[in-house]
Amino acid sequence: GDLVDKAKSGDSVTVTGTVLLRWRATTVGERPDVALALRASSVLVHSSDQHSSAATLQDDNGAEFRHFWASHALAPMRGRDHIVAAMCPGVYGLYYVKLAVLLVLLGGVMREDAQGMRVRGDMHLLLVGDPGTAKSQFLKFAARLVPRSVLTTGVGSTAAGLTVTAVRDGAEWQLEAGALVLADRGICCIDEFGSVRQAEKATILEAMEQQSISVAKAGIVCKLNARCSVLAAMNPRGKYDPYQDLTVNTALSSPLLSRFDLIMVLLDTQDDEWDARIADFLLGGPTNGTSGTSATNAARAANAANAANGTNDGADDTGVWGFDRLQAYVALVKTRIHPTATGPSEQVLTRYYQLQRQRDSANTARTTIRLLESLIRLAQAHARLMFRSTLRVCDAVMAVVLMESTMLSASVLAPTDALHSPFPEDPDAAYALLEKQVLAQLNLDGLAD
């Protein structure tokens, strides 16, 4: 009746009705079968706010997190790094990668004008790296952290597996949702992204930018929602050549690369000191002057404690957060905090965007208007991470720093090795230095926080 077409594939719904037993269609020579059916009386389609787990959105959680940030009022970056260190605590270092993955999970603010034109708030991240650089670990951790997530691999994914397919059910056709539709209002993690066939890569262009999938199959013409973030990982095509363009090293088209907000390259170069640190971290050796920072050492201790008692909760304000606490924080800030821009933050982002557009050697696939939109989303996600409802200069500066760490647009800071990036010993002092360098390059010295 009037409930037809009220919900689409991928929507989170609550159906109220009566369970019935119904005979299936009988066929000569086959055994009769009884199937369960539901006579629905109402269908309630949940919004994004209602989809989050109610247990993670209690008021006492908000009071707990406000107390945490009040205790770090004089050292906010140290408080931020406590949260960042909770991302994949079993992986040593990779400071910028952990920060980038956490910002992708938080996302920006979706904007919609009076004409219905919508600008997505979800961010996309591509990790391109050599084998053994913990790419799959980040994908699995992110899939566990977000309540609605889909984890798939590019080897076995087809166009129908990623988007939608039409399946014949008796005399009728019906649609079956793929990974991107099932991950609506969540995250879709795609491992071995380079193994996806070229024809399938072309089908996800609309899903990544317009966040919808247009279907015209078996006489069914409709549009499904795919409002999700894409976290993809892949190995480079052969040995990564830093002197070649990214499209050559990844064998991905420029339109597809331009839809990723961040593309981080992880090259496993030989570094004796870094290898010694990782060996000490994995073997659980004694902490000395070269074994890492307090944040990563605390992460190792918290990870070992959680494994020993079988829980993922715990960790006080001076240590690394547990898994349940991080999950509750991500759900809370993503639902309740919607940052708004300020004049100084807009100046930093606009000046950096103009600087990138003026470069002669810039990659034209990355220096479109999508670059500015990516910077805005990164700054909004960082403001959410800092538990603020307004953008500050530090949010814009960190968006620039992360964009510089992609090895695609190092023009303001020196090239950053995202793989060999440990946690800073003094996060606030390290940020003050980064802020001074970025604002000096942008000729905005008077905007410092």
N, C-alpha and C positions, 0 to 999 in steps of 0.2 A: 504494500500500500504506500502510504506517504513516507515510509522509512527508506524506500529505494533511493540509492545514490546520495544518501545523507553522509556517508563516510567513504573515503577512498583508501586504496591500498597503502599501507604504511601508517595510517592514523592510529592513535591510541584511543580506544573506545571502551565504554562499559555498556554491555547489552543486558537488558532485563527481559526475561521471558520465561517460558515453560518448556521443560525438556520432554520430548516425546519420542516414542519408538515408531519407526516408519519402515515398511517393507521396501526393499530395493526393487528395481524393475526385474521381473522374472524372465529367464531365458530358458528355452528348451535344452535339456541336457546339463544344466548347471544347478547348483544347490541354491535354494532361496536364502536370502540374507536379510537381517534386520539392522538398520542403521539408526544412530541417534540423530535427532533433529531438534532444533530450538525454534519455537514459535515466539518471535520477538515482539514485545509490546512497546519498547522504547530503546533508542540508541543515543548515547551521550558521547559526543566527540570532545576529547580533552584538549585544552590549550597547552602551550609550552609550560606555563606556570603550574598547571595542575599535573603535568606529567612527572615532575620531580617527586622523588620519594618524600612523603610527608614526614618521615622520621628524621630526615636531614634538614628540615626547615623549621624546627622548633625555635621558640624565642630564646630558650636558654643557650642554644648554640650561638645566636647573635651576641648575647651578653658575654659569652666566653671569648669570642673573637675580638670584641671591642676591648675587653680587658687585656688581651694579648697585644693589641696594637698600642694601647695606652702605656703598657710597660716598655714598649720600644719606641716611644715618642722621640727620644733623643738620638736613637740609632735605627731609623726605619729600614735601611738597607740590610742591616744584620737580621732584623725580623723577617724581611722578605726572603733572605737566603736560607733561613730555617725552614720556610715552606718549600722553597725550590729543592733543598736537599732531600726532601721526602719523595721526590720523583725518582723512581728506580734506585733505591738506596743500595742495591747490590752492584751498581755500575759505578766505577770510580771516575771522578772528574766530569768531563763533558758539561761544563757549567753553562755555556751558551745554549747547548742543545736541550738540556733540561729546562732552562728558562723558556726557550721557544716552544717546546711541547706543552708546557703548562699554560702559556699564553694562548696557544691554539685551543686548548680545552676550555678556557674561559671565554674567548671570543670577544667580538666587539658588539656594538649596538646596531640592530637593524633599523634602517630609515625608510620611511615611505611617505611620498608627497601626496598632495590632494588628488592628483590624477591617477594614483595607484601605482606609480613607478616606485619600485622597491630596490634598495641597495642592500646587499647581503651583509650580515654581521658575522657570519661564520667564516673562519680562516682555514686555509689549506697550507699544509707543510709537506715538502718533499725532502727526504733524506737520501742523498747520493753518496755512497761510501764503499770502501773496500770491505771484503768479508772479515768478520770478526770485530766490527766496530759498534756492536750492540744496537743495531737498527731494529731488529725484530723484538728485542727486549722492550724498547720504548713503545712499540705498537701493542704488545701484549699488555703492558702496564696501563696504557691509555684506555684500552678496551675494557679492562677491569674497573677503571676509575669512573667511567661514565656509565650511568644506569642503562642507557639505550645505545648499544654499540654493535657493530658487525665487524668481525675480523675474517678476512679472506686473503687468498694468495692469487697472484696474477697468472700462475701456471694453469690452474683449472678454471679460470674465470672466462666466461664468454660474454657477449653483449647482453644476452638474456640474464646471465648470472649477475651482472653489474647493474642493469637498468630494470627491464621488465620483459616478460615473455607471454605469449598467448598459448594456452593449453586447451586442447579439445576435451570436453567433459560430456560424453555422450553425443547428443546432437547439437550441443551449444559450445561456444568458446568462452573462456574466462581468462582473466589476467592473473599472473603470478608475479608478485613483486620481487625485484632483485635486491642486491646488497645496498645500493644507494637509497632505494625507496624504504627498505626496512629500517635503515639508520636515520630516518627522518627525525629531526630535533635531537640528534645525537652525533655520533662520530662513526665514520667508516674507515677502517684501517686496512690498507691494501699492501701486502708484502709482495716482494718480487714484482714490482710495478713494471719493470722493463720487459717481463715475460708476457705481458698482455699484448695480444695481437693488435696491429695498427688499426684494423677496422673497429675493434672494441674501444680503443682509446678515443676515437672520434665521437663515439656515442656519449661520452661523459662530459663533453665540452659544455653542453647546455646545463647539465646537472650541477656543474661546479660554479658557474657564473649566475645563471638565472634561477638556480635551485629548483628546477622543475624538469620533468621528463615528458615530452610530447610523444604520444603513442598513436600509431595508425597501423594496427595489425588485425588481421582476420575480420575486417569490417568494424572494428572497435576504434573509435577516435576519441581520445580524452587526454587530459594532462594531469600527471601525478606530481605530488610534492616530493622534493629531495633536499629538504632544508637541513643539511648536515655538513660537518667539517670532514675533510679528506686528509688523512695522515698516511702518506705513501712512503715506501722505502724501496730502493733498488741499488744494484751494483752498476758501476760505470761500464760502458761498452769497451771491453779490453782494459788496458792500462790508462788511467786518467791523464790526459795531457793538459796541463794548465795553460798552454799557449793556444789551445783550440777553444772554439765557442762551446757553450754548454749543450747546444743542440747536437753537436758532433759527438761529445762524450757520452751523452745519454740516449741518443737516437730518438729523442722526443721532439715533436713539432713545436715551433714557436708559439702558436695559439694555446697549446696545452701548457707550456711552461709559464706563459704570462698569467695563467689563472691561479698559480700557486703564489701565496703571499710571501713565503720564505722558501728558499732552496738552499739547504746547508750541505756542503761538501765535506766529507770526512775521509781524509787521506791518511792511510796507515804508514807514515814515514818513519824511518829509523830514528829513535831518540833513546839513548841509553838511560838517561835519568828518568824519563817517563816510564820506560819499560820496568825499571827497578821499582818505581812507585806502585805500578799495577800489580807486579808480582808480590810485593809486600802486602797490598790490600787483599788480594785473593787468598794468600796463604795465612792471613791473619797474624802477621808478625808484629813485633813491638813497634810502637809509635816513636819515630825519631824526627829529626829535623827535615828529612826528605820524604816522609811517608804520606804527607798530605796536610790538609787543613783541619781545623777543629770541626768544621761542618761535615766534611766527608768522614772523618774519624767517628764523629757522633752518629753519622748515618750507618756506618759499619756496626757500631755497638748496638744501635736500635734494631738493625736488621737481625743481628744474632739473637738479641733478646726476644724479638717477636717469633723467630723460628723456634726458640727453646720453649716458650710457653704456649705456642700455638695460636697466638692472637696477633692482630695487626693494629691494635689501638695503643694509646699511651703516649709517652713523651711529653714532658712539661714545656713551659715557655722558654727554658734555656736550652732545650735539646731539639732534635729533629722530630717532626710530627709523625704520628702513626698513620697507617693507611686509612682507617675509618675517619679520623679527624680531617685528613686532607680531602677525602671524598665529600664529607659534610661541608667543608669550606668551599669547595668548587661549586657544589649545588647551590649553596646559599648566595654567594656573590654573583653568580651568573643569573640568578632569578631576581634578586632584589636590588642590585646596584646597576644603574644605567648612567654612566658618566657623561657629562656634557663638556664641551670644549671651552677654553678660555683664550683670550687674546694672545698672551705670550706663547702658549703651546702651539697655537695655529701659526704663529710667525716662524717657529723652529721648523715645523713640518713643511710649510710652504717654501721657505728658503732652501731647505735640503732638496725638495722636489725640483725647484728651479735649477739648482746646481747640477743635478743629475741630467736634466734635459739639455743643458748647455754643453755637456761633455761631447767631444767629437768621437771618442772611442766607445761610447755607451752602447750597450746592447739594446737595439730598438724594440725588441720584444719585451723588455722589462721596464723601459722608461716611458710607458704610456700613462694614461690617467689612472690605470689600475695600481701603479706604484704609490700614488698619493692616497688612494683608498686603502691600500695595505698598511701604509704608515698610520692612518687614522685608526684602523682596527687594532694595530699593535699598541698604540698609545692608550686606547680605551681598555684593552685587556690588561695592560700594566696598571692602570688606575684601579681596575677591579681587584687585581692581585694585592694592591696596597690598601684596599678597603676604603676607597675614596669615591665620591660621586662627581668630582670635577677633575679635569685634566690639569696637571701642573707641568712645569718645564721638565722635570725629571722624567715624566712619562714620555714626553716627546723625544728627549735625549736617548732614553733606552730604546725607543722604536728605531731611532737612527743607528744606534750601536748594533742592534740585532740585524738591521738591514745591511750594515757594513760587514758583519760576520759571515755573510753568505758567499764571500769571495767573488761576487759578481759585480759589486759596485764599490770597491774600496777606494773612495776618493776623499773622505774626510779624515778617517783614521788609517793607521797602518794595517795591512792585511792581517786578519785574525785566523789562527788555526783553531777551528771549532772543536776538533778532536782532542787536541792537547791543551785544554783550557781548564785548569783547576779552579776551585773556589777561592776567592781572595781571602787573605787572612783578616784584613780590615775592610769590609764591604763599603762602609761609608766613605773612607778615604779613597778607595779605588774609584767609587762613583764620582767623587769630587774632581778627581783628575780627568776622568772621561768627559764630564760636563764641561770642564775648562777647555779641553781640546776641541770638542764639538762646537761649542759656541764661538770659539776663536776662529775656527775655519769658516763658520757661517756669518761672521761679522756681527754677532749678537751678544757681545760680552756683557752688556748691561742687563740681560734677562736671567741671570743665575738666581736659583732659589735661595 
